[in-house]
Amino acid sequence: MEQIDFAAPEFPSTPFLCVDAGIMDRNLSAMAQRAAAVGVALRPHAKTHKVPQIARRQLELGAVGLTVATLGEAEVFADAGCTDLFLAYPLWVTAARAARITALAERSRLRIGIDSPEGAHELGRALAGSTVAVMVEVDSGHHRSGCRPEDAGAVAWAARENGLAVAGVFTFPGHGYGPGNRAPAAAQEAAALSAASASLAAVGVHGGIVSGGSTPTAASADATVLNEIRPGVYVFNDAQQVELGTCGWDAVALCAVATVVSSSGRNVILDAGSKVLGADQPPWATGGGRILGIPEARIIALSEHHATVAFPDGTALPRRGDTLQAVPNHVCAAVNLADELVVIRDGAMIDAWAVAARGRNN
């Protein structure tokens, strides 16, 4: 992102999240081209951006639909006209949720994750007669939700016995978020999905969709096993992706614009703390975020409304009142804290997009 006069009157007061539309467009096009080149469907995860305008652009570039994390997100995107949705989560269905799912299925093609026979039974009971299909989630090494790959057939059988159509299997190779882990996690993803597909076939269930992929592992996804990938962060990228080697700084499309409000020695204080940048800081990260254009600087501490940035000897110190562009470690968390994204192109503000699915966590 180029240096811009963020003190110009068209920009809001700091702190705010800013998206460079040109960089974002390149990121979107590059992932769409990568998926097409290897012959896998692209179903991007919209929990990263939560913005209908971006979702529509992803669909225009060839995405087969969207992935979402919550029923609330699904409702927002369906209302915006994005009607092929995969809720990639082993949702436990209550009566209230069942009514919302039924209403959503009337205006969209909807798939929901399951990872246990019990979940299949509850979903089938609650959605009797519905057109909702399910995807069986398997654990490929992240050790979060998901059944063992060899148990996928039993979960799929339970789904079918409870009146649910089984669309396929999926996993999230989240352990690819670590230095040197991208290729091994992708290999484990392929092995788990291959075993899960065989487990479904052994009980006579042939779902068809074999879905995986994350932003760090997308380049290593095994297209001989997977036929769909679900990256999300690639739309903006973030400090984690740069430090993992997934992308360079020239592919970072979102930053928090913040003002220097104080300083002490070689440290300066910005007005964008954890309530703007998010608090995620994996053990391997070099700080609480990075400063765009100043690779030597590190965010060494985050309070709710303060970010402490350390500048090593030999680097120029910004003055009070200067603006800096802070890149969050985890862009998904930062976007969920913002009401809107300020959009720039060629250094000028061109729009402001509401983060429509912000806070839709249930």
Secondary structure, 3 states (H helix, E strand, C coil): CCCCCCCCCCCCCCCEEEEEHHHHHHHHHHHHHHHHHHCCEECCECCCCCCHHHHHHHHHCCCCCEEECCHHHHHHHHHCCCCEEEEEEECCCCHHHHHHHHHHHCCCEEEEEECCHHHHHHHHHHCCCCCCEEEEEECCCCCCCCECHHHHHHHHHHHHHCCCEEEEEECCCHHHCCCCCHHHHHHHHHHHHHHHHHHHHHCCCCCCEEEECCCCCHHHCCCCCCCEECCCHHHCCCHHHHHHCCCCHHHCCEEEEEEEEEEECCEEEECCCHHHHCCCCCCCCCCCCEECCCCCCEEEEECCCCEEEECCCCCCCCCCCCEEEEECCCHHHHHCCCCEEEEEECCEEEEEEECCCCCCCC
